Amino acid sequence: MTKAVRRILVTVSVINALLPAVAWATGKKRPVVPVAPIDISRVTDNAAIGCIDADVAHKLIKDYGLEMGRFSGSTELCDSKRPGKKMLNAILMLDQGKFGPTARAGLDRQMITTDYATYFRQRIGRVVFDNQCGGTSWVLACVINSNPVMHVEKPYFDDDMALALQMTVLVHEARHTEGFPHYRCYTGGNAGKNGACDLSYEAGGAYAVEVEYETRVALNGLNFNPVFKTMARLFAIDRLNNNFVTAPTTKKPALFLVDQADSHVVVLDREGHANELSDVVLGKGRLIGRDSGANLMFEDPTREPMYLDYYARKLFPQTAVAPVVGLTMRNYATSWSAAKKQNLVDILNDAAGNGIQIRLFKNQLEAAKGLDNAPVVDLPATETPVALLSTLPCLTPEGASVGFYVRMASGAIYQIDTSNVPRRAGMSRVACTWPQDLASITRFSGKVVVLDGEGHLSVLEENGTRSPFPGAPGLAARRFTHAVAAELVPELVSDLVL
């Protein structure tokens, strides 16, 4: 009989070698570890959970059916780098989480009417560590044919896998025991992949239940750390963005600017209303637009990239919010060599929903789509790359050309052919050359937006002239150093379209 494996898809980096884990099935006497009860309100990640009392651990193992003998190794109650301890940590967070009353707004559909710990225990009788889910780098866990056994895979214990996700995966898999399958995705970061999406939020499948859980943690959690709650919210946004055939939210275009005077971030909506993120000040670096906000890539390659959370109005280290921020920026932070980081010039994410990402280096570029291998294109030896473009500064009879382009220091512009990605990519020079008085160009809300050499923002009209950007008073007089278009998934409460 074919195994209907229910998979949860999460982009992960190279899997670290597993260390010995907890094994309670050895018959050895449980050691007594004199530690105080764990206050989960102080927990942000696995490293923040210290030693678990032996009696508490034994009760969790018994109540939740953890077959710790499958994890192999000696008894370990304190080392959160070990898989067995990570499993205990996730179960502990599930078991101890408390919630206040909900406003029943937006994403909270009361799909689960009991507490989440009880919900899990009533549906999952055993938790085992094996390779029954397919053994790929993006499968964390599964249940097979709706059986009440949760199979956990190696990626679940990856060093950069967030505890918030390890916790919510438990509820996700419990939902699969009720017969909810996954389907092929057609949009978002998982476009074209089988088994990565629910049909809709209203269908109440595993991703929907997971998002509802994450939303409750973020908005109604009583004893979760603020950082942990932010992580849960980011995962909910990521799921809404990438894991539903029919998207439950409508994205909002945003233009991220950096004020020339003090380097704080300014975000414009499509009407030109400015939201001054005065507390978010950028150092020397480059903003990378994404479909869920923006990243900051520093000029100094030894510095870890940052994720700009628009709603939290904060910058987060990439590793702190992995895997929400995407494969490339995680790889940049964790697994790229120093030489590769040093050679990185720019990154451009596809705004058309095709999942393509271009990574520009000093002598070549990579054209990636999803998790597939990225074909490499060598740059002309006589050219020095400056930046990636999503549109040309030269108008055609049809208006501004849209696509992927490389701007060279010489003024030459090359178009990147992505029609056959991920099999191969190509590049050819176009007739358009870069205007000397222009600093940057981007497409935003149907407009071609440019920054001139002095940092003034304007709109490139169809007749080739430039007009002031409409909207916020005084905007035309201000100067900026960056202009990056991105899309924002609406906030979890006020902006939902469901």
N, C-alpha and C positions, 0 to 999 in steps of 0.2 A: 504494500500500500504506500502510495506516495505521501511523504511527510509534508503537511501544509505548515511550513515553518513561518511563524509570525515574527517578523524582524523589526527591530527598531534601528533606524539608520542615524548614525552620528559620525560626522567626519572626524577621523583621528589621525594623529601623526604616527611616526614609526613606533611600534610597540616595544617597550622596554622589557628586558628579560625579567621573568617573574621570580620573585624571591619566595623563600619558604613561607607558608601561611599557617593559620590556626588549624589545629587538628584535635578535636575533642573526642574522636573515635578511637584513640590509642589505648584506652583503658587506664591511662595514668590518672593519679589523683589530681584533681583540679587544684592549682596553687592558690593560696590566699593572697590577694594583692590589696593591701590596705590603702584605698584611695577614697576621696570624697565623692559623693554623687555628682554626676556630670550635669552642669547647667548648660543646656544647648543654646541658650541665648547668647553665649559667649563664643559659639562655634561659627567659623566662617568657612572652613575647609577641613579636609582629613587631618592635616597637621595640627589643627587646633583641638582635636579630641585627644586627650591624654589617655592614661590607663583606664580601662574599664574594669570595674570590680568583678572578680571571678564569679560571684554568685549572680550578679546582674547579667553577665555574659552567658552563663549557663541557662538562665531563664529565657533570654532572647533566643538562644539556639533551640531550646525545647519548644517554645511557643510558636516560632516561625519556621520550624522544620529545616533548619540549616544543617546539611550533611557535611560538617566540617572536615570529616575524614577525606572527602573528595578534594580538599584544598592542599593536603599533604603538609608535612613539616611539623615542627614542635609547637606546643601551645604558646600563643603569643597574644597578650592582652594590651600591650603598650605601643608596639611599633606599627604606626599607621602607614608605613610603606609596604607592608605585607598584604597580599590579597585577602586573606582571612580576616584580618583586622579591618580592612576597608569594608568588607561585607558586613561585619558587626556594626561599624560606624553608620552605614546607610540604614540598617535595620533600627538602630538606636534612634536616629532622627525621625524615622517613620513612626516609631513607637511613642516617642515623647512629645511630638508636635501637638500644639493646642491652638484652637481657632476661636475668634470672636464671632459675633453675629454678622451675617452677610447682608448686603443691600440687594442681593439678587439682581444685580445690574450686569449688563454686557455678557461676559463669558461665564458667569456663575449660573448654570442651568440646573443645579441640584441633581446632577447625574448620579452622584453617590450620596445617599441619604444617611449612611452611617459614618463613623469616623474612619479614616483611611487605614489605620492599623487593623481594625476589625475587618474591613473590606478585604484587605490582603490575606489575612489569616483564614477567612472563610472560603477563599478561592485557590490559594496556593498551599499545598500540603507539604511540599518538599522544595528546597533550593539546592541545586547541585552545580558544581563547577566542572564543565566538560566541554567538548567540541561538537555538540550536536546541532548547532545553529548554522553551520556552514563554514565557520573558521575564517571569515574574511576580516579585513581591518576595520570594517564599519558596523559589524554586528556586535551589539553589547550583550543581548540576552534574547531568549525566545521561549514560547511554549509551543508544543507540537500537538496538533489535532485537538486543541482545547483541553488537553490533559492538565491536571492540577500540579504540574511540575515546572518550575522555572529553571531553565538551563542558562547558566551564566558563562560568557566567553571571556577570553583574555583581555580584549580591549576595554572591558568594564573596569579593569584594574590598572589601566594606563596611568602613569604618573601625573599627567596633566588633565585627567578626567575629573570634572568638578563633582564634589560631594552632593551638591544640589541636584545634579542630573542623576547620579547614582541612586539617590533617594526616590526621585519621581519615576524612574524606570520601573521600580517595584510595582507601582500602581498601574502603569502602562501595561506591563505583562499580565497582571491579575485580570485586566479587562479582556485580554485575549482568551481566557478560559471560558468566557461567555459566548465565544463564537464570532467575535468581531475580527474580520480580516483587514489586510492592507491592500492597496491598489497601486497601479502605475501612476506616477506623477507626470503632469503635462506642463507645469510652470514652476517657477522658483528654482532654487539651487539644486533640487533633485529631479529636474525635468528629464523625462526619458527613462527614469529608473523604476523598475518594478518593485512592489512591496514597500514603498516609501511614503505612501499617503493614505489618509482617510478620504472617503468620498466628500464629506462635508462635516462641519462642526455639529450641525443639528443631528447627524446620524449617531453621535455619541460613541464613537469608536475609541480605540486605545489612545490615539493622539489627542482627541477631544478631552478625554478624562484626564490625561496628563496635563494638558493646558489648564483645565479647570483647577486641578490640584496646585499647579504653579501659581495661578492667579490668586488662589486663596492664601497661599503662603505669603505672596507679595503684599496683598491688600488686607488680609484678615488674620494673619498669623500673630499669635500673642507672645510666643516665647522664642521667636527666631531672631537671629542677629540681623541688623539692617543690611549688612553686606550680603548675607545669605539670601535675604528677601530680594535684594537687587538682582542677584544671580538668577533666582527663580523667575523674576519678571522678564529678564533677558531671554531665558530659555523659552518662556511662553511666546514672546515676540518672534523668536526664531522659528518655532513650530508653526505659528500662524502664517509666517512668511513662506515656508517651504514644504509643509507636510499635509496639505489639503488640496484635493482636486478642484473643488470649488472654494476659492479663498474666502475666509470669513471676515476679512477686513479689506478696506480700501486704502491703498498707500497714498501718502501725501508728498508731493515734490518739495524739496527744500534746497536752498542755496546757502552753503557754508562759506562765510567770509572771515578773514582775519584782519582786524583793525590795525592799520599801519602804526598808529600812535603807541599803543600799549600791548599789542598782540593778543587781545581777547577775542573770543569767537562771537560772531554775529550770524544769526540764522534768519533768512528771509523766507516767507511763505510765497505762494504764487501771486498774491495781491501786493507783495512788496512790503508787508508788515515786518518790522524788524524785532527780533527777540535777542536782546543783548545778554550773552552768557558771560557776564563780567567776571565771574569766578573761574572761568575756564581760560587760562592764559597759556598759549603755546610757545615753546622754545623754537629753536631753529629746526625746521623740518618741512615735510610735505604732507598735505592733507590728501587722503585717498577716499574718494566717495564710494559708498556702499549702498545696497538696497535696504539697509537698516540703520543708516547713520554714516559716520565717517571714522577713519583711522588716522592717526598721526604717525608718520614714519620719519624719524629723526635723521638729520644729516650725519650724525655720529653713528656708525653702524653697530657700535658696541652697546648702544642704548636700546632697551626693549621698546617696541612699538606700543602705542597706546590706543585704546578704543574710546571714542567720544560718545558717551551715552547722553543723548539730547535731553531725555526726560529727567534723568537724575542730575543733569548739569554737572557731570564729573568726567574726568579722564580715568580709565581703568587700565592697568597693565594687561597686555594681550593674554598672558598665561592665566591671569586671574579670571577672565571671562571665557576662556576656551571651553567648549568648541564653538561658542556662539559666533565669534568674530570671523570665522572662515578659515579654510585650509591654508591658504598662502601666508597670511599674516601669522598663523600659528607656526608654520614651518620656518618662517623668517625668524621668529623669536626663539625657537627651540632646536631645530635640526639643520638649518643652513650653516655651511661653513663660513668662517670669517671672510674668506676671499669672495664668496658669493654675495654676502651682505655688502661688502665694500663695493662690488660692481653693480649693485642694484641702482637704477636711475629712477624708475617710476612704475606704478601699477595702475591699470585702468580696468574697472569692472563694467561689464555690459549692463546698460540701462534698459535694454529691450526684453529682458526676461529670458534670454537664451543661455544663461549660465556661463558665458565666456569671460575669461580674465586674461589680460595681456600683461606680461611682466617684462619690462624693458631693462636690459643690462647694457654695459658699456660697449660690448661687441656683438651682442645677439639679443634675441627676444624669444620668449616662450608664449605659446597660445594654448591655454588650458580650458577644458570644459568639464565642469564637475570634478569627479575624482579620477578621471582618465589621465593617462600620461600626456604631457604637454609637448607637442612637436616644437622643434627649435629652428629658428631662422637666423642665419648669420647676417649681420649688418654690413653695408659697404665699408671696406677698409679705410676709405678716404673721408668718411663721415663721422661726426661726433654727435651722439644722440642727446637731446635736451629734455624732451617730455613726450608723453602720449597724448593724443587728441581724440575726442569723440566726434568732432565736426571740423570742417575746413573753414578758414577765414575768407575764402574766395567763394563768391556766389555763382551758382549755375542758373540756367533758366528755370529750374525746378526749385531754386532756393539753396540753402546750405546743405552740402552733402553730409550724410550721417554714416558713421562707421568707426573703424579703428585706424589711426594714423600715427606716424612717428615724425616728430619735428626735429630737424637737425640744426646744429649750430650754424651751418652755412646758409640756412633759410630754406633748404630743400625739405619737401614733405613727401613721405612714402606712405602708400596705403597698404594695410595688412589684409590679406585675403584669408578669411576665417571660414569660408564656405565648406571646407572639408575637414575642419577640426572635429574630433581629435586625431584623425588619421594623419593629416599634414596641414601645413600653412605656407603662405607665400607672401611676397612683398614686392611692390613696384612703385616707381616714382610717379607723382602726379604733376600736372602743369602748374598748380597753385604753389606759390612761395610765401613764406612767412613775412608779414609786414614788420618793419623794423620798430614801429612805434607801439607794437602790441606785446603785452606781457603774458596773457593767457586767454583762452576761449573755452566755453562750455555751453551745453544746451540745457535750458531750464524752463520747464512749463511752457513749451512751445516756442520759446525765444532763444536766439543765439546771443549769449551774454559774453561780453569781453571786458577785460581789464587792460587799460592802456599802460604805457611805461611809467606813468606817474601814480598809478594805482586807482584811477577813477573808473567807476563802473558804468557801462552803457550797453545799449542793445544794438546789435548789427541788423539794420533793416534790409528789406528785400532789394532796395535800390542801391545798397552798398554804403549808405550813410549810417552814422551812429547817432542814436538819440538817448537822452537820459533814461535811466532805469526808473520805471514808475513805482510809486509807493511811498515809503517812509519819508517824512519831511527831512530835508537836509542831507538825504542820501547822496545826491549828486556831488556835494561838496566834500564828502569823506573820501579817504584813501585806504585801500586795502592791499594786502600782499598775496592773498589767495582767493580764488573763487572756484568752488567745487560743488557740482550738483550731486544730489543724492536723493534717496527716497526714504521716507520715514513710515514705518508701520504705526498706525494710530495707537495712542496710549491705551492702556487696558481698561479704562473706565469711560472717560468723557467722549472720546472720539470714535468709539467702536461703531461699525456699520454691520449689523447682524440681522 
